[in-house]
Structures are given as C-alpha cells and as structure tokens.
C-alpha cells in the first residue's frame, strides 16, 4: 500500500489543477480501499478537487467464493493449471496458491453471507480447510484435495479484512462508483455434498 499511496501523492502533487480519478479493477479496488483507509488525507485531497473519484470494476468488496472453489481444486482455471503442470499434481498446485497472501485476501470476508444463503463458514480457520479437504474427493484428481493455508497466512488475510472494515465508510460516497456483473457460474456459496 505504500507504493499506491506514493503514486497517489505524486499524482496530486504533479497535477495540482486536475482531478485525480482512480479506476481500479478486481483486487486493485481492495488495494485502493486499503490505501485510502491507511491514508485518509489522500481521499480528502482527491474529493476536494472537482471530478476526483474512485471507480471500482468488479472489485470483490466482500471477497469471493471463487477463491474457495479454487483452493478446493474446483475452479476451471486451477484444474487447467493442474493438467498443464508437468512437475506438480493438482494438490501441489493448490498448496502453492494457498501460500499467496493476495489469494487468501480474496476469501469471503469474515461473517459474510453470500447470495447462496449458506451458513457462514470461517475460511480463516485452518481447521476449516482440513475439514473441507477431508470430504473433497475428485474422480480425476484424487481424494482429500484442498489447499491448506497456514495459520499465519490466514491471520494476515483476516487482518486485511479487519482493516478494510474499520474504514468501510469513506466520506463523499457520491464520488465512488461500482460496476459489477455476475456470470452464470459465479460461485455464491459453498455446499458440501457428502
């Protein structure tokens, strides 16, 4: 977030008579929100100028069950990676992805209930991933599949969501626009089929 804060500061300084407009896609919207939460003076300077605004395109402001689907080896993209990787099986690919902090920050935020209406599950508890992998069997790739993020990585991701929640109400909301869509197969929850 330090880099994004510096970029915004430089834009404000180098263009004092122009509005600063931020266009953020997907995770970029979360990075922008986190930056503005840590540096509220930047948002104040942006909205002080006529035309300054934030436009988020498809930002998963509550996280995404697609990352849950990915860590369980069920998303199309991760399955393709599992087939293309000639050194690692799908489980090893899942373990690699489970170690990426940015991937874990895309998990549904703590307490979020998506449109699927399923019970809220704590995806930031390592035991949840053990449980899910224990019942996740795939005819093609094997039994007990699932990324198993570390406690440290999950805690870091959970702290990220806590920081965003603490600064969820930016002033001047009329200067924020959100553009989104939903594909036919957008995951909106998790159902265990035993």
N, C-alpha and C positions, 0 to 999 in steps of 0.2 A: 504493500500500500504506500510505502514511502516513494516509490517511483511514480505512481499515479498522482500522488499529492504534489510532487515536484513538477510533473508535466502540467498539472492544472495551474500551479503557481506561475510557471513560466508563461503559459498562455495568457493568463490575466495580466501579467506584467508587460509582455511584449505587444499586447493588443489592447491598450487601455481604453480605446474608444469603440471597441467592438464587443458584441455579445459573445459569450462562450457557450457553445451548445455541445452537449455530450450525447453521443449516440453509442449506446452500449448494447452488445448482443450477448445473450445467454449468460455465462459465468461473468462476463465483463460487467453486467449490471450489478451483480453481487459485489464484485471488486469495487465498483464505483460507489455503491451504497456504503460499503465498509470504510472506504477512504473518506467519504463525506461525514460519516459518523465520527471518525477519529479527528477530522479537521473541519468542524462546523463553520469556521471562518471562511473556508473556500466556497461552501454553498452560499453563504451570506453575500460574498463578493460576486458570485455568478448571478444570483437573482436580483442583485442591486442594479445590474445593467438590463436595460430593456431588451427582451428577446433571449436572455440567458435561460437555458432549460436543460433538462435531462430527459432523453427518450430511451426507454428500455425496450428491446426487441426480444421477446421470448425468454426473458430472464426468469429463472425458476425461483421466484421470491419466497417460496415455501419448500424449496428442494424438489426432488423428483424421484418418483418411484422407478423411473427408468434406470437410475443408478442401482437400486435394489435388484432389479431384473438383471442388470449387467453383472453385479457381483455374485449372482446365483447362476451365471452362465446361461441365461435365458434370452438375452437380447441378441438380435440378428448380428450386430457388429462384433460382439465378443465371440460369438460362435464362429464367425468368419475368421477372426484372428486365431482362434483355436485350431481351425483347419489349415490355415496358412503357415503357422509357426512350425517349422520342421524340427526344432530343438525341444520345444516345450509342449506338453499336453495342455488341455484346457485348464486343468487345476492350477498348473504353474502360471499360466497367463492370468488367471483370476487372482492369484497371490500377488503378482506384480501390480495389477491395477489396485488391489486393496491397500497397497503401500503408498499410493499417490494421495497427498493431502488434498489437492484440488478435487479429486474424485469423491473423497469422503465428505467434502463440504457440500457436495450436491445431493447427499442423502436427505430425505424428508426431514425438515426441522423438527426438533423435539416437540411432541404434543400435537403435531399436525395430522388432521384427519382429511384425507383427500376425497374426491368425488365418489370413490368406490365405497365409502361409508364403512370400511372395515375398522375393526378395533385398532386403536393406536398402539403401535409397537415401538419399543425403544431400540432404534437402529444404532444407537451409540453405546450399547452394552455388548461387549464381546461375547457374552453368553448367548445373545440372540443369534449371532452368526453361527455359533456352534450348533445351536438348535436347528436353524434353517438348513444348514449343510447336512445335518443328520437325517433329514427327511427329503432332501433334494436328490432324486435319482433320475438319471437321464439315460435313455436307451442307447444313444450314440456315444456319449462321453463318459459314462460311468456313474457310480454311486457316490453319494455324500459330497457332491460338488458344492463349492462355495468359497469365495474369498473370505479370509479370516483376518480382518484388520486388527492391529494391535490396540491395546488399551490406550497407549499414549496417543496414537494417531486419531482414535475415535474421540478422545477427550479434547484434542486440539480442534477437531471439526465441530464438536459441540460448543466449545468456547467461541468459535467463529459465529455460530448462530446466536449465541447469547449476546455477543457484541452488536450484531445486526438488530436484534430485538430491542436492545437498550436505546437504539437510535432509529427506531422504525418510523417515527413521525417527524420527517423533515419539514421545516416551515415552508410556506409557499407551495403547497401541493399542486396548485394550479399550473405550476411550471414543470410538472412531471407528467409524462405520457407513457403509457404502457401498451404495447402492441403484442398480441399473442394469438396463438392458434392451437388447435388440438387435432392431431392426426387420428385416423381411425383406430390405430393400435397404440395410442398413448397410454402407458400404464398409469392407472389411477388408484392403486392399492395393491394389496397382497392377499391372496387366498391360498391356503395350504390345502392340497388335495392328497390325502394320505391313502 
